């Protein structure tokens, strides 16, 4: 199944138009960011409404590195990961004292403040202020017989495959088990010897690094970064992707990315006057129909299909023996009837 999925993913750039290929490339970018947030929210139970800021940090690191420092685009995702790793650690360390809605409020403040910081006059030399930064599309290396859009798709696909494999192995390790125990019952986890402060800080930093890599890839794909492109709505969009895709699932990040990339366009086609109303209705319908997310609904469907395939058919009742013919049938005679017959004879 994994081989077939890889072949299908590699065939995508040769089957669709340039615009649809751009959308599918953005699906890979959003999937990486949603996966990072899902490790924080889905597995460890920490609610963040500020990951759009880390997404923006990664995008600006890549844009500044490529345009002002002449750094290769291939290096910028690693630079963005390092910067966001440090930023996530510095923000996550004091946030350890917070949990639940208080942590959500702190990350909300980060998401609101980030676009304003990008417009700060002493940073405009790096960030470009309100005008933002234009980024050139990377050239295809090694003379590969593909165009730039196809190359960007494969570039993002390689990072997505690497990061998804890393997240799957991490969540199946003892670290993942510790995170789930913290989410389910922090006091019991601490009593069992789990260092809650260490694991929460580690999760926040890794989650920020994943989101930063996604931001760096988006800068190369979109070819433009600006402060208003990384407002609070980006953070809400990532959180929607986590919930719709499925909390605490690896594959759910991909499903959530498809939702946040394509559903707004579908809503706009349904109603030009009120597209966000249509989007809200679709969002509510998905939550009601699939409360465990798309990944949870598909997993439940597979279990039901597998159970129906392995369940043996109900046993048929054994057939009753045929009744004897009338000429060979004997009737039961009661003692009183037998005595009456002998008296008459």
N, C-alpha and C positions, 0 to 999 in steps of 0.2 A: 504493500500500500504506500509506503514512504517513497519507494522508487517511482511508482506511478505519479504520485503528487509532485515529485521533483521534475519529472519529464513534462508534466502539464504546465508547471510554473515556468520552465525554460522555453516552452513553446508559445507562451503568451505574447511576447513582443512581435512575433511574426504573424499573428492572427487578427490583431485589432488595429484600429485607426490610431493616429498620433494622440488625439485628445483622450480617447479611452485608455490608451497606454499611460498617459500622464496621470489619469485618475487611479489606475491600478498601481502605479509607482507610489502615489501618495497613500494608498492603502497600506503598502509595506512600511512607509514612514510612520503612519499613525499606529500601526500594529506594534512597532517597537516601543513607542511612547506609552501606549495603553498597557503593554506587557509590563513595563517598568512600574506604572502606577498600580497595576493589579498585584504585583508582588508586595507593595506597601499596604494597599487597602484590602485586597482579597485574602492574602495569606496572613499578614500580621495584624489586620484589623485597624490600622491607622488611617483615618480619613484625611485626605489632602485635597484642597481646592486651589492649590497654588502651583501645580506642576506645569502650567502654561508658562510660568516664569523660567523654569529650567529648560523648557523647550526653546524659549526665546534666547536664553543664555547660549545654548548650543548653536543656535542659528547665527547669532552675532559673532561668536568666536570664529565660526567657519567663514563668515563673510569678511570680517576684519583680517583674518589670516590670509585669505586668498587675494583680497584687493589691496591691502596695505603692506603686508609682509611677504607677499609673493610665495606663499606656502602652497604646496600641491593640494588639490582637493582630496586626494587619497589619504592625506595625513590629518585633515581637519576633523573627521569623526573621533579620532583618538585624542586630539587636543580638547575637543568639546567634552569628551568623557572625563578627562582629567580635571578640567575646570569645574564641571558640574559635580564631580565627586567631592572636591574640596568644598564647593558651595553647599552641597547637600549635608556634608558633615558639620559645617559651621552652623547651618540652620537647624539641623536635626539634633545637635547636642543640647542646646537650651530648650528645645521643644520636647525633650524627654519628660519634663515635668508636666506636660500637658497630655490630655487624652480626650477622645471623643469629640464633642462639639468645640472644646477649647482649642484643640489642635487644628480643627477645621477652620476656626476663626483666625488663628495665627497664619495659616497658609493662605487664607483669603486675603489677608493684609499684604502678603508677599505678592500675590497676583495683581492686586490693585496698584501697588507702589511701583512695580517693575516698569511698566510703560512710561511712567513719569520720570523715572531715573534715566531712561534712555534719552529723554529730551533735555536733561540737565545741561546747562550751558558749558560746564567744564568737561563734559563727556562728548560734546557734539563733534569734536575732532575725530573721535573713534567711531561713534555711532551714526554720524550723519544727521543727527537731530530728527526733526519731524519728516525730513525728506527720505531718510533711510539710506540704504546702500544697494546699488545694482551689482549683481554677480553674473559673470560670464558663464555660459554653459561649458562644462568640461569637454575637452577634445577626446576623441576615441583613441586610446593608446594602441601601440604595437601594430597599427595598420589593420585592425580587425574589420571584417566586412559587414559592419553594422553601423547605423546612424547614431547620433548623440542621444536621442531619446531611448533607444533600445539599450545603449550602453548604461545610461543612468538607471534603467530598470534592473539590469543585471547587477550593477554596483550595489543598489539598495537590497536586492534579493540576497546577495552574499552576506551582507551585514545582518539581515533579518534571520537567515538560516543559522548563522553563528550565534546570535544572541538568543534565539529561541531554544537552541540546543543547550546553551549554557544555563538558561533559566530552568529548563526541564530537569537537568542534572542537579541544579542547586536545590530546587524544591523537593526533589526525591531524596536528598541527603538529610543528615541530622539537623542541618540548619533549617531546612524546610519544616521538619517535624517540630523543631523548637518554635518556629514562627506560628505554626498552627496552634500549638499548646498555649502560646501567649494570647492568641486571638480568642480561644475558647474560654480560658480561665487563667488570668495572669497570676493570681495568688497561688493557685495549685502548681502552675509552671515554676514559679519562684521557689516553692517548697520542694520541688523535685530537683532543684539545682540549676535551673535555667537562668542565665544572666540576662535579665530583661533589658537593662540599659544597653548592654553590648549588642544584642540582637536587633533592638529597635534602631540604634544608630547605624548598624551595618545595613539594615534593610533600606533605611532612608537614603543613605549614600549610594547604594547600588541602584535604587529606583531613580534617583536624580541623574546618575550616569547614563542609564538607559535612555531616559528622556532627552538628555543632552545630545546623545548620538543621533536620535531621531531629528532633533532640531538642526543639527549640522547637515544631515542628508536633505532636509527640506530646503535649506538655503541653496543648495546646488540644483535641486529640482525646480523650485519656484523662481530662482534667479533674482530674488528681491527680498529684502528684509526691511521692516519699518516698525516703529514702536506700536502703532495701532494694530499690527498684525498679531500681537501677542498679548492681547487684553484678557480680561477675566473669562470671556466666552471660550477661549482656547482651553482653559482649565476645566470649565464645565463640560466641554465637548469630550475631553479625555475621560472624565468621570462617567459620562453617559456611555462611552464605549466600553468601559469596565463593567458597568451594570448590565447593559444589553448583551454583551458578549458572554458574560458569566463570571461571577466572582470566584477567585481561587481556581482558575483554569488557565492552562497555557494556550490552548487553541481558541479560547474565548476572545483573546486579544485580536486575532485575525477577523473573527466574526464582527466584533465591535468596530473594528476599523472599516470594514465594508459598510456597516450601518452609517457611521458618521460621515463617510465620504459620499455615498450614493443617495441616501434617503433625503437629505435636503434638496438635492437636484430633482428628485421625483416629486417632492412636495411643491417645488416651484412650478413644475410642469402641470400639476393638478390644479393649482390655483395661483395665478399671478398676483391677485389682490391680497391674499392672506396666506402666504406659503408657510409661515411659522405656526399658524394655527393648525394647518394640515400636519406639519411636522410634530406638533404636540400631541395630536390625536394618534398618529402612528406610534409615537413613543409610549403613550399610555396603553395602547392596544398591545404592544410587545411586552410590556411589563405585566399586564393582566394575563395574557395568554401563556407567556413563558417567564414565570417568576424567578426561575433559576438561571435565566439567560439562555441564549441560543445554544451554547455548548451543553448546558444542563438538559435542555429539551432534546437535543440530538442524542445525548448519552442515554436518557430514559427511553427514547424510541428504539435505540439499538438493543437495549436490554430486553424490551418487550418482544422485539422480533426474534432475538436469540432464544428467549424463553419459549416462544411459540414453536420455534423450529425443533427444540430439544424435548418438548413435552410429548410423551407417548399418547396415542389416541386412546380414548376411554374404552375400557374393557366391555365387550358385548356380553349380555347375560347368556348363560348356557341354555340351549334349547330343551324344552320339556319333552319327555319321552312320549311317543305317540300312544293314543288310547287304543286298547285292544278291540278287535272287532266284536260286533254285537253277539254273534253266534258263539263266541268263546268267553263271553263276559259272565262272571258269577256274581250273584247278589248276596249281600250280607243278610243273614237271617237271625233275628233276635231269639232268645230262649223262649219267650212267650209264644211266638209264632210257631216255633218247632213243636212245643207241647200241644198247641191247638191242632196242628196237623196230625199228630200221632193219635189224639183222642178221636178225631173224626174217622180215622182209618180203622 
